[in-house]
């Protein structure tokens, strides 16, 4: 049964997106904590494997079939490959470039989503106000992280390029879900394709990259991985794909600009990382951008 689609984000969708962005921002902290004992790409693979098992159990309990033939296999496998490649490139790219540079390149993804649905979905064409809103939100991210955004040195451009390709893959995956058979199947099955493919491909990628694997994981590192598995890869991604099938993708993606700002704020609160006065300016720009993207015509 095709899900009912909404032309605008309602209050429920907006609240859910803020919670999701906060969860994704906290995920950045969890990855940093777990990095002390578990290599990053292996983390992503273990996270996907654990979340796949949770999704299988959840689907079985609810009577949702994940293996029926419904015409979604090709699109689902393509989404899975892009999902796995995105995370491999992000974690690998971070070994070449700084996180503060990476986040600016990564959050070009909403522009990929906006362009894709503008070209492929007649009902979601961009207005001038929405373009301005996206640019304002992105300007907020640049303002927040711009102090460390200098010209690349040495091999830093390699990491920048990897993160930019990862952003394109993230945006393209969202567009694929919105424009393919995946938009009319259960969110659980859409997520299953991506988790299962990444669970199979990321651990070998970790070996190919020469990661050390499980070095000396502490109980806190395991707890961080558990949060990534349950809270992020299972719950938040399941809700995210549910939202994509029901609400305009461009308007949802605009909220993702909140994620790195949540990450910065939570890093300050939980890890004592320094924070600058530019965060208030960045939050104002992002909030204005989200309002412009979601403002109703007339």
Secondary structure as GFF3:
##gff-version 3
##sequence-region A 1 298
A	DSSP	alpha_helix	11	34	.	.	.	ID=ss1
A	DSSP	alpha_helix	40	62	.	.	.	ID=ss2
A	DSSP	alpha_helix	73	93	.	.	.	ID=ss3
A	DSSP	alpha_helix	99	106	.	.	.	ID=ss4
A	DSSP	alpha_helix	109	120	.	.	.	ID=ss5
A	DSSP	three_ten_helix	122	124	.	.	.	ID=ss6
A	DSSP	alpha_helix	128	145	.	.	.	ID=ss7
A	DSSP	three_ten_helix	146	148	.	.	.	ID=ss8
A	DSSP	alpha_helix	156	179	.	.	.	ID=ss9
A	DSSP	three_ten_helix	181	184	.	.	.	ID=ss10
A	DSSP	alpha_helix	187	208	.	.	.	ID=ss11
A	DSSP	alpha_helix	219	227	.	.	.	ID=ss12
A	DSSP	pi_helix	228	236	.	.	.	ID=ss13
A	DSSP	alpha_helix	237	244	.	.	.	ID=ss14
A	DSSP	alpha_helix	249	255	.	.	.	ID=ss15
A	DSSP	alpha_helix	258	271	.	.	.	ID=ss16
A	DSSP	alpha_helix	278	294	.	.	.	ID=ss17
###
